Each structure stands twice: as structure tokens, then as C-alpha cells.
Amino acid sequence: MYIYDDHDSDASTDWGAKRAALGIENPVNVKYMELTNECDQYTDSGRAWYTNLAKEHIAAINAANANVKVMACGPTAPWGNGEWKSWVEYIAENLGTQIDAISFHPYYYGHETGTLLEYIKEIKAIIDKKIPGNNIKISLTEHGRDWG
């Protein structure tokens, strides 16, 4: 994993040269980083795997650039079963003090967009219950609609 840091300030460095070769003249100021994609769909053993991996990556991110905001993988299209709630609880319990946000990837599947707000409120309520006084945001980083 690589995040912009002071070692990539110009094209004379290894990473600066790679960036410039891709046509990106100036360093990219990464503001947010989402840790994995939709891994809430894994089994219960995936929870421990994810949080352990996330902790390692959070440490690396903070060491490279403490200004980067970190988003943990949240629920993917939670309607249909209650498993997503236990995923959010586990993430809050195990990563809550180390993250700035939790992602949410809603896929509408015929639901009204107002339904999303109810899920967002429920996600936030779970986080607030597990970590009172937190400042964790909910971030919609991917969404889609089934037109079928």
C-alpha cells in the first residue's frame, strides 16, 4: 500500500517518477481511504480477518499521512437479512476508535431512496450505542439501482 507522503514531492523520487509517468504532474492529496470493498459479505471468520487487516492498514496510513481520514467497510445492501447489523456492531467494537467513517454501499432493488435514510439512521444508532460520543460519519461510497 502506498499513500502520498513527503517522499513523493517531485519526479526525482521513485514514487514521484511513477506518478509523473502516469501523467499526474503534482502529488495527489489523498483525503479519504476506504479499507476494502464489500467484505461484509464474508462469513463470521471474515470479521476477525478484516479488523486485523484494517488495523495494520490504519497504522500504515497514519504513519504515512495522519491527515488521511479512514473509512471502514460497512454494510452492503443491508435489506433482506439482519446480518449487516452484527457486522456494523463488530466493526464499531473493534475499529471504532481508529476510524473516521464507515462506508455504506446501498443497492436499491426497488426500495425508495427514503429507505436509505432509515438504514443510515440505524447504522449510526448502532455505532452510537457501541461508542457513545463518537464522531464517526456514514459515507455512501457506492450505490446502484436494479432497473430490471
C-alpha positions in Angstrom: 0.0 0.0 0.0 1.2 3.5 -0.8 -0.1 6.9 0.3 1.3 10.2 -0.7 3.8 11.4 1.8 6.7 13.9 1.7 8.9 11.4 -0.2 7.0 11.9 -3.4 7.1 15.7 -3.7 8.9 15.7 -7.1 9.5 13.5 -10.0 13.1 12.8 -8.9 11.9 10.3 -6.3 10.9 6.7 -7.2 7.2 7.3 -6.4 7.2 10.8 -7.8 8.6 9.4 -11.1 6.0 6.7 -11.2 3.2 9.3 -10.6 4.7 11.6 -13.3 5.0 8.7 -15.8 1.2 8.2 -15.4 0.7 11.8 -16.4 0.0 13.1 -12.9 2.2 16.1 -12.6 1.7 17.0 -8.9 1.3 14.8 -5.9 -2.2 13.7 -5.1 -3.5 14.8 -1.7 -5.4 11.8 -0.5 -8.1 12.9 1.9 -10.1 9.7 2.5 -9.3 6.0 2.2 -11.8 3.2 2.3 -10.5 -0.1 3.6 -11.6 -2.9 1.2 -14.8 -3.3 -0.7 -18.0 -5.0 0.5 -16.2 -7.6 2.6 -19.2 -7.7 5.0 -20.5 -10.4 2.7 -17.9 -12.9 4.1 -18.5 -15.4 6.9 -18.1 -14.6 10.6 -14.5 -15.6 10.4 -14.1 -12.8 7.9 -14.8 -10.2 10.6 -11.7 -11.0 12.5 -9.7 -11.2 9.3 -11.0 -7.8 8.2 -10.5 -6.0 11.5 -6.9 -7.4 11.9 -6.1 -6.3 8.3 -7.7 -2.9 8.8 -5.7 -2.3 12.0 -2.5 -2.9 10.1 -3.5 -0.6 7.3 -4.7 2.1 9.6 -1.3 2.1 11.3 0.4 2.3 7.9 -1.9 5.1 6.8 -1.4 7.1 9.9 2.4 6.7 9.7 2.4 7.9 6.1 -0.1 10.8 6.5 -2.0 11.3 9.7 -4.4 13.7 7.9 -6.0 10.9 5.8 -9.4 10.0 7.0 -10.0 6.3 7.3 -13.3 4.6 6.3 -14.1 1.0 7.5 -16.1 -1.3 5.3 -19.7 -1.1 6.3 -22.8 -2.9 5.1 -23.6 -3.7 1.5 -27.3 -3.6 0.6 -28.5 -4.5 4.1 -32.1 -5.2 3.3 -33.1 -8.9 3.3 -31.3 -10.1 6.4 -30.1 -8.9 9.8 -26.5 -10.0 9.4 -25.4 -6.5 8.5 -26.3 -5.3 12.0 -23.8 -7.7 13.6 -21.2 -6.6 11.0 -21.6 -2.9 12.0 -21.6 -3.8 15.7 -18.3 -5.8 15.2 -16.7 -3.0 13.3 -17.7 -0.4 15.9 -16.4 -2.6 18.7 -13.1 -3.5 17.1 -12.3 -0.4 15.0 -14.5 2.4 16.3 -11.8 4.4 18.0 -9.5 4.2 15.0 -11.8 5.1 12.1 -13.4 8.4 10.9 -16.2 6.9 8.9 -18.0 3.7 7.9 -18.9 3.1 4.3 -22.3 2.1 3.1 -23.0 0.6 -0.4 -26.7 0.6 -0.9 -28.2 -1.1 -4.0 -31.9 0.0 -4.2 -33.5 -3.2 -5.6 -36.9 -1.4 -5.8 -36.6 0.5 -2.5 -37.4 4.1 -2.3 -34.4 6.4 -1.7 -36.0 7.4 1.6 -35.4 3.8 2.8 -31.7 4.6 2.6 -32.0 7.3 5.2 -33.7 4.9 7.6 -30.8 2.4 7.2 -28.3 5.2 7.7 -30.0 6.2 10.9 -29.9 2.6 12.1 -26.2 2.3 11.2 -25.5 5.5 13.2 -27.6 4.3 16.1 -25.6 1.0 16.3 -22.3 2.9 16.3 -23.6 5.5 18.8 -24.7 2.6 21.2 -21.3 0.9 20.9 -19.2 4.1 21.1 -21.0 6.9 22.9 -19.8 10.4 21.9 -18.1 9.2 18.7 -17.7 11.4 15.6 -17.9 8.5 13.1 -19.5 9.6 9.8 -21.5 7.4 7.4 -20.3 7.6 3.9 -22.1 6.4 0.8 -19.2 5.4 -1.5 -21.0 3.2 -4.0 -24.6 2.7 -5.0 -26.7 1.3 -7.8 -30.2 0.7 -8.9 -31.6 -2.5 -10.4 -33.7 -1.4 -13.3 -34.8 -5.0 -14.1 
